[in-house]
C-alpha cells in the first residue's frame, strides 16, 4: 500500500499516474459488467485497458499483476487481444499522451 506521506511528497506526475491507475481499475470493472450484461458485446473498451497498461508497463513493472487480471478476464469472456501491430504501432495511449508519458518517465529518474 502506498503511504499517505509518500503521496503527499510524490511528484505531481506520480500522483497523476496513481489517479489514472485507480480510474482504469474502476472503468475496467464497469466495462466487464456492461459487457456481461449487454446485448452489444463491445470488446474495444476492455481491450483498451490492456493498451493503457502497455503504455506504462515498461516504467511500472508492477502493472503486470493488473495486466494478468485483465487478460484473464478477456480470455474468460472470449475476447481476443489486439494484434501485436496495434501494440507496437497504433497504441493511442502512447501517441496521444506522448508528452505526459515522457514527463512521467523523467519523474521516475
C-alpha positions in Angstrom: 0.0 0.0 0.0 1.2 3.5 -0.8 1.8 5.6 2.2 -0.1 8.9 2.6 3.3 10.7 3.3 4.6 9.1 0.2 1.8 10.5 -1.9 2.0 13.9 -0.2 5.6 14.2 -1.1 5.5 12.5 -4.5 6.0 14.4 -7.7 2.7 15.5 -9.4 3.3 13.1 -12.2 3.2 10.2 -9.8 0.0 11.4 -8.2 -1.5 11.8 -11.7 -0.4 8.2 -12.6 -1.9 6.8 -9.3 -5.2 8.7 -10.0 -5.3 7.4 -13.6 -4.5 3.9 -12.4 -7.4 3.9 -10.0 -9.6 5.3 -12.7 -8.6 2.5 -15.1 -9.3 -0.2 -12.5 -12.7 1.4 -11.8 -13.5 1.7 -15.5 -12.3 -1.9 -16.2 -14.7 -3.3 -13.6 -17.6 -1.3 -15.1 -16.6 -2.3 -18.7 -16.7 -6.0 -17.6 -20.1 -5.6 -16.0 -21.5 -3.8 -19.1 -20.1 -6.4 -21.4 -21.5 -9.3 -19.4 -25.0 -7.8 -19.2 -25.4 -6.1 -22.5 -26.6 -7.4 -25.9 -24.0 -5.2 -27.5 -20.7 -7.0 -26.8 -18.3 -4.1 -27.5 -14.9 -5.5 -26.8 -13.0 -2.3 -27.5 -13.2 -0.7 -24.1 -11.9 -3.8 -22.4 -9.1 -4.3 -25.0 -8.2 -0.6 -24.5 -7.5 -1.3 -20.8 -4.7 -3.6 -21.9 -3.4 -0.9 -24.2 -3.3 1.6 -21.3 -1.3 -0.9 -19.3 1.0 -1.4 -22.2 1.8 2.3 -22.4 3.1 2.3 -18.7 4.3 -1.2 -18.0 7.9 -0.6 -19.0 8.0 2.2 -16.4 5.9 0.5 -13.8 6.5 -3.3 -14.0 4.1 -3.8 -11.0 1.3 -3.3 -13.5 1.9 -6.9 -14.6 -0.5 -8.1 -11.9 -3.2 -5.9 -13.3 -2.4 -7.0 -16.9 -2.6 -10.6 -15.9 -6.1 -10.0 -14.4 -7.2 -8.1 -17.5 -6.0 -10.8 -19.9 -7.6 -13.5 -17.7 -10.9 -11.7 -17.9 -10.5 -11.2 -21.6 -9.9 -14.9 -22.0 -12.8 -15.8 -19.8 -15.1 -13.6 -21.9 -13.7 -14.9 -25.2 -12.1 -11.5 -26.1 -9.0 -11.7 -28.3 -6.2 -9.2 -27.7 -5.4 -6.6 -30.4 -2.9 -7.8 -32.9 0.8 -7.1 -32.0 0.9 -4.5 -34.7 -1.5 -2.3 -32.6 0.6 -2.6 -29.5 3.8 -1.7 -31.5 2.5 1.0 -33.8 -1.0 2.2 -33.1 -1.4 2.4 -29.3 -3.4 5.6 -29.0 -2.3 6.0 -25.3 1.3 6.2 -26.4 0.7 8.5 -29.3 -1.9 10.7 -27.7 -0.2 11.1 -24.3 3.4 11.2 -25.5 4.3 14.3 -23.5 2.6 13.1 -20.4 4.3 9.7 -20.6 7.7 11.3 -21.1 7.2 13.6 -18.1 6.2 10.6 -16.0 9.3 8.7 -17.2 11.5 11.7 -16.3 9.9 11.9 -12.9 11.0 8.3 -12.2 14.7 9.1 -12.6 
